Amino acid sequence: MSDLTDRFMENVPGRYYVAKLCIGCCLCTAIAPDNFRENDDMELAVGNSYVYRQPENETQEGLCIEAMEVCPASAICNNGLSN
């Protein structure tokens, strides 16, 4: 069973990441498209999102926080470490 420490390997290094709890709803990619991407690998049974780029300014940081707060699976995490 997945937990918050079980991350998708596509996540770039940094404090934000998407855990394998992701249900592929793509809300995060709609809210913060500069930071999240959808894995559209057709070999996967269920799609998922991942952190494509860590936030680089206050606007992106705010959008990542918003995405984390609205994620229905609570799969977006912030480990508190600096980039």
ChimeraX attribute file (.defattr): number of C-alpha atoms within 10 A of each C-alpha:
attribute: neighborCount
match mode: 1-to-1
recipient: residues
	/A:1	5
	/A:2	10
	/A:3	10
	/A:4	16
	/A:5	14
	/A:6	14
	/A:7	19
	/A:8	18
	/A:9	13
	/A:10	14
	/A:11	19
	/A:12	17
	/A:13	13
	/A:14	16
	/A:15	15
	/A:16	28
	/A:17	29
	/A:18	27
	/A:19	24
	/A:20	22
	/A:21	20
	/A:22	23
	/A:23	16
	/A:24	20
	/A:25	15
	/A:26	20
	/A:27	17
	/A:28	27
	/A:29	20
	/A:30	13
	/A:31	18
	/A:32	21
	/A:33	18
	/A:34	17
	/A:35	21
	/A:36	26
	/A:37	20
	/A:38	18
	/A:39	16
	/A:40	12
	/A:41	10
	/A:42	8
	/A:43	7
	/A:44	9
	/A:45	7
	/A:46	12
	/A:47	16
	/A:48	21
	/A:49	27
	/A:50	28
	/A:51	28
	/A:52	19
	/A:53	18
	/A:54	20
	/A:55	21
	/A:56	11
	/A:57	8
	/A:58	9
	/A:59	11
	/A:60	18
	/A:61	16
	/A:62	13
	/A:63	19
	/A:64	26
	/A:65	18
	/A:66	14
	/A:67	23
	/A:68	22
	/A:69	14
	/A:70	13
	/A:71	17
	/A:72	15
	/A:73	14
	/A:74	16
	/A:75	24
	/A:76	27
	/A:77	20
	/A:78	14
	/A:79	12
	/A:80	9
	/A:81	8
	/A:82	8
	/A:83	11
